[in-house]
């Protein structure tokens, strides 16, 4: 049963209007809290619970649109009404696009205020009850058509694309924790490639597992923080309870639907169920292509030898440094943020016994650069092209090749030909074109 009275926050920088609205709504039995500006309103939203926000659109400082954005980004269960003195169709459209459940054009009659509030509350309650997953049927169809793990990458790309579209987000990203490489690895990114520039996958994963929403945590970004929603992907791959294997995230979601976190959680849950089914199915095959959790036995000497054969033009010392950087990065407990904050490499703890002292100084800058994308939308510094040191460029291409061929756990490992095709698609965006061609030429020739 719907209640008849509400806790209402009224915001207007015009004292007569503020007083008039407050008195009128109080006589209707509502609990009314009045503030004359956006800053005080924001403080009230952060410290008190309200059912309705009735706010002027144009105010000095923090305006009504900013308040609506705060309500939306923090998933507050509040009906919102925007008042504007600009009586045009454009202002009404702007109000609704900004997430208002209803709007009032000044000047208005007091009885219109109460009616607008009743309609806004009803709209907000409908939003709360309805979880609109407009792409769910298409994704479920893809899941049902999966006959082997080879279709998982297409599913991942579809989910990130549709999640970004559904939440009107700048982008969506899907990552998994690789048991072989002992690090979080991006599997799919959709939307504007700049959406996740400078993201810290380790910290984002921590939030996903804690299930804290929403995110605007500066520690989740090496660069300027962005609003981000994140949901854990949980799968039961062995006897016993399921555990977190990955996460799905969206950046800068602008959809005005209530509880957008429910949307991303629903897609993450569907992914977890699909992945578990495919991985368990794969284990029943005589020659499994994914899900092995074998240790990474390739030592630095083997990596050095392979890198040396590529003919990249790197010196022996540079090759040795990048081989060690690749090895040390794949150790549990390694946090790139520690290095950026002035920390030192604990090479002994990280399994770096035998590391030549004259190589140690060259490893730190390489570790900082291995996550940079060629198009400048990587982490942590957002470097691009020739600004990324050559050893890091070849190291990124080489590790991606190894990941495609022998270590990824949540999609099939590829043949030489398929891996070369996958690598070539990333040339010029994620990976350096020059280094990609060097590596493809070497490994396809070796076949």
HELIX and SHEET records of a PDB file:
HELIX    1   1 UNK A   15  UNK A   27  1                                  13    
HELIX    2   2 UNK A   38  UNK A   47  1                                  10    
HELIX    3   3 UNK A   64  UNK A   73  1                                  10    
HELIX    4   4 UNK A   89  UNK A   97  1                                   9    
HELIX    5   5 UNK A  110  UNK A  129  1                                  20    
HELIX    6   6 UNK A  136  UNK A  145  1                                  10    
HELIX    7   7 UNK A  149  UNK A  151  5                                   3    
HELIX    8   8 UNK A  152  UNK A  166  1                                  15    
HELIX    9   9 UNK A  193  UNK A  196  5                                   4    
HELIX   10  10 UNK A  201  UNK A  210  1                                  10    
HELIX   11  11 UNK A  218  UNK A  220  5                                   3    
HELIX   12  12 UNK A  260  UNK A  283  1                                  24    
HELIX   13  13 UNK A  300  UNK A  309  1                                  10    
HELIX   14  14 UNK A  316  UNK A  329  1                                  14    
HELIX   15  15 UNK A  336  UNK A  340  1                                   5    
HELIX   16  16 UNK A  357  UNK A  369  1                                  13    
HELIX   17  17 UNK A  385  UNK A  387  5                                   3    
HELIX   18  18 UNK A  390  UNK A  402  1                                  13    
HELIX   19  19 UNK A  403  UNK A  407  3                                   5    
HELIX   20  20 UNK A  416  UNK A  425  1                                  10    
HELIX   21  21 UNK A  433  UNK A  445  1                                  13    
SHEET    1   A 5 UNK A  31  UNK A  35  0                                        
SHEET    2   A 5 UNK A   7  UNK A  11  1                                        
SHEET    3   A 5 UNK A  52  UNK A  56  1                                        
SHEET    4   A 5 UNK A  79  UNK A  84  1                                        
SHEET    5   A 5 UNK A 102  UNK A 105  1                                        
SHEET    1   B 4 UNK A 183  UNK A 191  0                                        
SHEET    2   B 4 UNK A 171  UNK A 178 -1                                        
SHEET    3   B 4 UNK A 243  UNK A 251 -1                                        
SHEET    4   B 4 UNK A 228  UNK A 235 -1                                        
END                                                                             
